[in-house]
Amino acid sequence: MNQQLKTQHKTWQEIKASLQDAVSVIQALENAAGVRCSPKYSCNPRFSIQRVENWMVACTFMKNIGVDVNGFKPDELASGSDSAICNMFRSILKWQQLSVK
């Protein structure tokens, strides 16, 4: 993963920072699944509680489309936990591989 990030000129810290509000994850999953996320989420969260709420929405959405959400929690994702983020990506990749078959 680090090698791929180097080719994109991104650091892990930059990736984590871009994920903290869950907006990009929700939007990417909406595109991949072909359905809109419900309920609504905050597109420009300014407070930490809004970021956690966004991650709660994201986790519910993931569960609804068939992504295994065991192994990470909304508050861990909002705080930038490396293991939670990696587990989330692992679950999304597994879901994507299963949905392609």
FENVENTA-V994639 format. One record per helix or strand. SS is the DSSP state (a for helix, b for strand). FROM is the first residue (numbers start at 1). TO is the last residue. Records with the same first field share a line. If there is no record, write none. Layout:
SS = FROM-TO + FROM-TO
This chain:
a = 2-7 + 12-19 + 23-33 + 48-65 + 74-78 + 82-100
